[in-house]
Every structure is written in structure tokens, then in C-alpha cells.
Amino acid sequence: MRLPFRLHFLPVIAILLLATSGCQAVRNALGETTPRTPASSGPAASATPQPQFLITPNPNQPSATIQKTTPPMVVLTQPTPTEIIPQVTLTAGISKPSLLQIEAPGPDSKIRDFVWVRANVYPGDGGNFTILLTGEDGRTIAQRDVTQPNWTTGWLSIAEQIQFTPSAASETALLSIFTRDGFGRIITLTSERILMLQVGPEEIELPGFHGDPFVMTQPMPSGVSQKGILHFEGFAHVTETTPVSVELIQMDGSILASGEIKVAPVNSSEGYVPFSGELTYQVNQRTPVRFTVRQESPDFGSMTTALSSYIIYLDP
């Protein structure tokens, strides 16, 4: 009578063993398909062009003093809070690369002791460009003014070593590169936030956005505005929530007219947001000015973080 008793429970034991094996298989399958967060790594070799020359630091070279002019601002018509501004992707005929492209370090990189700045630079008049490192309190940590007198046209690949000393164990800093025209006016400016460390491992992030931060469709470069009203419109790729400043800067550096307009920050790495407005001005004759669009950060002593400009002409 024992044999039937054992046969009665044998299927039950087999079912339990199969169920246990099935659960383990499910756990293994789930463990193999669970996504893993990749560790941060430096920029790929293909994304960073090799420098054509190396600019060696010259501590004896005097650094120019950057003066900021704060003109009386005219508040332009702004979108209502309920208005939704669409984000667009510019077509090939409208979009264009920035004249300054920081290849390394990428945004939010963690760096210790010194930073190697690698960038593609379209120099200003006379082959000039400036690298500036600004601390959280707005102080100038380091500045390098470079001139390439043999430059004629096109981008240059540069590499520059900038040393720093954080004011604390870690400090956020703004790394900026900008160029000037023959009258000292800024032509274009780009920047990246980095984290300066006294101790700890470095983390060099991938390059950030390389497009022009402000792509204008009106006015056109070398265009003419008449009757004391300049209408402008274009697209912006900005990450700050501060207003965008629009300025008409004369050859002596004075600001003929200026205004502010609210532009929504982008929500993707490549998108643009449209904006438009008007400036009023007064001139007695045709006057060349540098049409400048820029944005400041609420941090770093309200330093400019993005700027684009070109020459236009104003008629009475």
C-alpha cells in the first residue's frame, strides 16, 4: 500500500520544482535586461578635432580689463504667461554653427587644479580671442588674451591651459571665450559651467551645444533700418530664465538703443525658440552699429553667457 501513496505525491513535488525553476529563470531574465547607467567618460576622439597649434601660457602677458556697460533698458512687449511658445528645429538654410565652439571641457565637468581648454575659434579682428574663467562671486580667476597676427580667415583649433584655485572645496565657475572687433566691441561669446575641485576625481563631460545661440532672420547683416524703428525677429537657444538683451552699439562703445525681451529656455539640446520685438532710435545720418543679442546669468556677477552680433546701418 506504500507504493500508491508515493505515486500520489510525486506529481505535486514535480510541480513545485518546476515552479521554483521558473521563478528563478524569470529573476535571471529580469536581471539581465535591467538597464545600467553608463559611467561618465570624456569626449569621443572623433568629436574632438586635434589642435593645429598649442598656445603656451604667458604669465607676463598683461590681461585686458573687461568693462561692462549697463545702459537704461527699455522693456519690450513680452509674451503673456499663458502663451505657449513652440520650440522649433531650424532648417539648414537658417541654422548655422557658432563662431566659437568649446570642445572640452563639456558643460558641468568636474576639474581639479587646471583645465585644458580645447576649442574651435573664429577669431575677431586682427586674430584676437579671449579665454576667461569667472568665479561664483564674479571675480576673474584667470584671463588669457591671445592674438594670432597671421590669421586671415576660418576657424582655428586651439588648446590652452588655465590654472585655478577654488575658494572652497568645490566652486562652480563660468568658462567663457569671446572675440572683439577693431573697436573693442564683442563679436560673439560662448560659455560653459564647470565645477572646480580641490580634491576628488575629475569628470570631463562631452561637448555641449555648438550652434549659434541667436539666429536672426531680421535685420539681415549689413541691412538698413529706416524711420527710427528697428524690427527684429529670430530664434534663440538659451538655457537661462533671464531676459535677452538687444542692443545697438556704436563705434565708440556707447549704446544707442537697448531693450529686453523674455525668451523661454529650450527644453532639448538642439531646439530653438522664436522671438521678436522692436527698438526705437534717433540718428541724423546713416550710422553703422553693431546689432547685439545677448543673455546674462543671475550667477557669476551677472556675466554674459551667450552673445551674437553683426553690423547693420541705421537711417533717419
C-alpha positions as CSV (number, residue, x, y, z in Angstrom):
1,M,0.0,0.0,0.0
2,R,3.0,2.4,0.3
3,L,3.7,2.5,-3.4
4,P,0.4,4.2,-4.4
5,F,1.0,6.7,-1.6
6,R,4.3,7.8,-3.1
7,L,3.0,8.0,-6.6
8,H,0.2,10.2,-5.3
9,F,2.6,12.9,-4.1
10,L,5.2,12.6,-6.9
11,P,3.3,14.9,-9.3
12,V,3.0,17.5,-6.6
13,I,6.7,17.6,-5.9
14,A,7.5,17.8,-9.6
15,I,5.1,20.8,-10.0
16,L,6.8,22.6,-7.1
17,L,10.2,22.0,-8.6
18,L,9.1,23.3,-12.0
19,A,7.6,26.4,-10.4
20,T,10.7,27.2,-8.4
21,S,12.9,26.8,-11.5
22,G,10.5,29.1,-13.5
23,C,10.7,31.9,-10.9
24,Q,14.5,31.7,-10.9
25,A,14.5,31.9,-14.7
26,V,12.3,35.0,-14.5
27,R,14.6,36.6,-12.0
28,N,17.6,35.9,-14.2
29,A,15.9,37.3,-17.2
30,L,14.9,40.4,-15.4
31,G,18.4,40.9,-14.0
32,E,19.9,40.6,-17.5
33,T,17.6,43.2,-19.0
34,T,17.8,45.8,-16.3
35,P,19.3,49.0,-17.8
36,R,22.5,50.2,-16.4
37,T,23.6,53.8,-16.1
38,P,26.9,54.2,-18.0
39,A,29.8,55.9,-16.2
40,S,30.7,59.4,-17.3
41,S,33.5,59.5,-19.8
42,G,35.4,62.0,-21.8
43,P,34.5,63.2,-25.3
44,A,35.0,60.7,-28.1
45,A,38.1,61.1,-30.2
46,S,36.1,61.6,-33.3
47,A,34.1,64.5,-31.7
48,T,37.3,66.5,-30.7
49,P,39.5,67.8,-33.5
50,Q,43.2,67.7,-32.8
51,P,44.7,71.2,-32.2
52,Q,46.5,72.7,-35.1
53,F,48.8,74.6,-32.6
54,L,49.4,74.9,-28.9
55,I,49.2,78.2,-27.2
56,T,51.6,78.2,-24.3
57,P,50.6,80.2,-21.2
58,N,52.5,83.5,-20.9
59,P,52.2,84.8,-17.3
60,N,54.0,88.0,-18.2
61,Q,51.3,89.0,-20.8
62,P,49.1,91.7,-19.5
63,S,45.4,90.9,-19.3
64,A,42.9,93.4,-20.7
65,T,40.3,94.7,-18.3
66,I,36.7,93.8,-19.3
67,Q,34.4,96.6,-18.6
68,K,30.6,96.1,-18.5
69,T,28.2,98.8,-19.6
70,T,24.7,98.8,-18.1
71,P,22.5,101.1,-20.2
72,P,19.0,102.1,-19.3
73,M,16.8,99.3,-20.5
74,V,13.5,99.6,-22.4
75,V,11.2,96.7,-21.7
76,L,9.7,95.3,-24.9
77,T,6.4,93.6,-25.3
78,Q,6.6,90.2,-23.7
79,P,4.5,87.0,-24.2
80,T,1.7,86.6,-21.6
81,P,2.3,83.9,-19.0
82,T,-0.4,81.7,-20.6
83,E,1.1,81.9,-24.1
84,I,2.9,78.7,-25.1
85,I,5.9,79.4,-27.3
86,P,6.6,76.5,-29.7
87,Q,10.1,75.1,-30.0
88,V,11.3,74.5,-33.5
89,T,14.2,72.9,-35.3
90,L,15.8,75.3,-37.7
91,T,16.2,74.3,-41.4
92,A,19.6,74.0,-43.0
93,G,19.2,77.4,-44.6
94,I,18.6,79.2,-41.3
95,S,20.7,77.3,-38.7
96,K,24.4,78.0,-38.5
97,P,27.3,76.9,-36.3
98,S,28.7,79.1,-33.6
99,L,31.8,81.1,-34.4
100,L,33.2,79.7,-31.0
101,Q,32.8,76.0,-30.1
102,I,34.2,74.7,-26.8
103,E,35.1,71.0,-27.4
104,A,36.4,70.4,-23.9
105,P,35.6,70.6,-21.1
106,G,31.9,69.9,-21.6
107,P,29.2,71.5,-19.5
108,D,29.2,70.6,-15.8
109,S,32.6,68.9,-16.0
110,K,34.4,68.4,-12.7
111,I,38.0,69.6,-12.9
112,R,40.9,69.8,-10.4
113,D,44.0,72.2,-10.4
114,F,43.8,73.3,-14.0
115,V,41.7,73.0,-17.1
116,W,42.7,72.3,-20.7
117,V,40.5,74.4,-22.9
118,R,40.2,72.9,-26.4
119,A,38.0,74.8,-28.8
120,N,37.3,75.8,-32.4
121,V,37.7,79.6,-32.6
122,Y,36.9,82.0,-35.4
123,P,39.0,85.0,-34.2
124,G,38.0,88.6,-34.2
125,D,39.7,91.5,-35.9
126,G,43.4,91.0,-36.0
127,G,43.1,87.4,-35.0
128,N,42.1,88.0,-31.4
129,F,40.2,85.9,-28.8
130,T,40.0,85.8,-25.0
131,I,39.5,83.0,-22.6
132,L,38.0,84.0,-19.3
133,L,37.3,82.0,-16.1
134,T,34.9,83.6,-13.6
135,G,34.1,82.5,-10.1
136,E,30.7,82.3,-8.3
137,D,31.3,85.8,-6.8
138,G,32.0,87.4,-10.2
139,R,35.8,87.6,-9.6
140,T,38.1,86.9,-12.5
141,I,40.1,83.8,-11.7
142,A,42.1,83.7,-14.9
143,Q,42.1,85.5,-18.2
144,R,44.1,84.9,-21.4
145,D,44.2,87.4,-24.2
146,V,45.5,85.8,-27.4
147,T,46.3,87.4,-30.8
148,Q,47.2,85.4,-34.0
149,P,48.5,88.1,-36.3
150,N,49.0,85.7,-39.2
151,W,45.3,84.7,-39.2
152,T,43.3,85.7,-42.3
153,T,40.1,83.7,-42.2
154,G,38.5,80.4,-41.0
155,W,38.4,78.5,-37.7
156,L,41.4,77.7,-35.6
157,S,41.7,74.7,-33.3
158,I,43.3,75.8,-30.1
159,A,44.4,74.3,-26.8
160,E,45.1,76.4,-23.7
161,Q,45.9,75.5,-20.1
162,I,44.1,77.6,-17.4
163,Q,45.1,77.2,-13.8
164,F,42.7,78.0,-10.9
165,T,42.3,77.9,-7.2
166,P,38.7,77.3,-5.9
167,S,37.6,79.5,-3.0
168,A,36.2,76.3,-1.3
169,A,36.5,72.6,-1.5
170,S,34.5,73.0,-4.7
171,E,33.2,76.0,-6.6
172,T,31.1,76.5,-9.8
173,A,32.8,78.6,-12.4
174,L,32.0,80.1,-15.8
175,L,34.4,79.3,-18.7
176,S,33.9,81.9,-21.5
177,I,35.5,82.5,-24.8
178,F,34.8,85.7,-26.8
179,T,36.2,87.8,-29.7
180,R,36.2,91.6,-30.3
181,D,36.1,93.8,-33.4
182,G,38.5,96.6,-34.2
183,F,36.6,99.0,-31.9
184,G,36.7,96.7,-28.9
185,R,33.1,95.6,-29.2
186,I,32.3,91.9,-28.5
187,I,31.5,90.0,-31.7
188,T,30.5,86.6,-30.2
189,L,30.7,84.9,-26.9
190,T,30.1,81.3,-25.7
191,S,30.4,79.8,-22.2
192,E,30.2,76.6,-20.2
193,R,29.7,76.0,-16.4
194,I,32.3,73.8,-14.8
195,L,32.9,72.7,-11.2
196,M,36.4,73.4,-9.8
197,L,37.6,70.9,-7.2
198,Q,40.4,71.0,-4.6
199,V,40.3,67.2,-4.2
200,G,38.4,64.3,-5.8
201,P,38.2,62.6,-9.2
202,E,37.8,64.6,-12.4
203,E,34.9,64.0,-14.7
204,I,35.2,65.6,-18.2
205,E,31.8,65.7,-19.9
206,L,31.0,65.6,-23.6
207,P,30.9,68.9,-25.6
208,G,27.7,71.0,-25.3
209,F,25.7,72.9,-27.9
210,H,27.7,74.1,-30.9
211,G,25.1,76.1,-32.8
212,D,24.8,79.9,-32.8
213,P,22.7,80.8,-29.7
214,F,20.9,83.6,-31.6
215,V,19.9,83.1,-35.2
216,M,18.4,86.3,-36.6
217,T,16.1,86.5,-39.6
218,Q,15.6,90.3,-39.3
219,P,17.5,92.5,-39.7
220,M,20.0,91.0,-42.0
221,P,23.7,91.6,-41.7
222,S,24.7,94.9,-43.4
223,G,21.0,95.6,-43.7
224,V,19.5,99.1,-43.4
225,S,16.7,100.2,-40.9
226,Q,14.8,103.5,-41.5
227,K,12.4,105.9,-39.8
228,G,13.7,105.3,-36.3
229,I,12.2,101.9,-35.7
230,L,14.1,98.6,-35.9
231,H,12.0,95.5,-36.1
232,F,13.9,92.3,-35.2
233,E,13.0,88.6,-35.1
234,G,14.8,85.4,-34.9
235,F,15.4,82.2,-32.9
236,A,17.2,81.6,-29.6
237,H,18.8,78.7,-27.9
238,V,19.1,79.8,-24.3
239,T,19.2,77.9,-21.0
240,E,18.8,80.8,-18.5
241,T,15.5,82.2,-17.5
242,T,16.8,85.8,-17.5
243,P,15.6,88.2,-20.3
244,V,17.5,88.5,-23.5
245,S,19.1,92.0,-24.1
246,V,19.1,93.6,-27.6
247,E,21.5,96.5,-28.1
248,L,22.6,98.9,-30.9
249,I,26.3,99.6,-30.1
250,Q,28.1,102.5,-31.8
251,M,31.8,102.5,-32.8
252,D,32.8,104.4,-29.6
253,G,31.2,101.7,-27.5
254,S,28.2,103.8,-26.5
255,I,24.8,102.1,-26.7
256,L,22.4,104.0,-29.0
257,A,19.3,101.9,-28.0
258,S,18.6,98.8,-26.0
259,G,15.8,96.7,-24.7
260,E,14.9,93.4,-23.0
261,I,12.6,90.6,-24.1
262,K,11.6,87.4,-22.4
263,V,12.6,84.3,-24.2
264,A,11.6,80.8,-23.0
265,P,14.6,78.4,-22.3
266,V,14.9,75.5,-24.6
267,N,13.9,72.0,-23.4
268,S,16.2,70.0,-25.7
269,S,19.8,70.0,-26.7
270,E,19.2,71.2,-30.3
271,G,15.9,73.2,-30.2
272,Y,15.3,76.9,-30.8
273,V,12.5,79.2,-29.5
274,P,11.3,82.1,-31.8
275,F,11.2,85.7,-30.5
276,S,10.7,89.2,-31.9
277,G,10.4,92.8,-30.9
278,E,11.2,96.4,-31.8
279,L,13.7,99.1,-30.9
280,T,13.3,102.8,-31.4
281,Y,16.4,105.0,-32.1
282,Q,17.3,108.5,-33.3
283,V,20.1,109.3,-35.8
284,N,20.8,112.3,-38.1
285,Q,22.6,110.4,-40.8
286,R,23.3,106.9,-41.8
287,T,25.0,105.3,-38.8
288,P,26.7,101.9,-38.6
289,V,26.1,100.0,-35.3
290,R,26.7,96.5,-34.0
291,F,23.4,94.8,-33.6
292,T,24.0,92.7,-30.4
293,V,21.8,90.0,-28.8
294,R,22.9,88.5,-25.5
295,Q,21.8,86.9,-22.3
296,E,23.3,87.2,-18.8
297,S,23.3,84.7,-16.0
298,P,22.0,85.5,-12.5
299,D,25.1,83.9,-11.2
300,F,28.8,84.9,-11.6
301,G,28.1,88.6,-11.1
302,S,25.6,88.7,-13.9
303,M,28.2,87.8,-16.6
304,T,27.1,87.4,-20.2
305,T,26.8,83.7,-21.0
306,A,25.8,83.9,-24.7
307,L,26.2,86.6,-27.4
308,S,25.9,87.1,-31.1
309,S,26.3,90.2,-33.2
310,Y,26.8,91.8,-36.6
311,I,26.9,95.2,-38.3
312,I,23.8,96.9,-39.6
313,Y,23.1,100.5,-40.7
314,L,20.5,103.0,-39.3
315,D,19.0,105.8,-41.4
316,P,16.9,108.7,-40.1
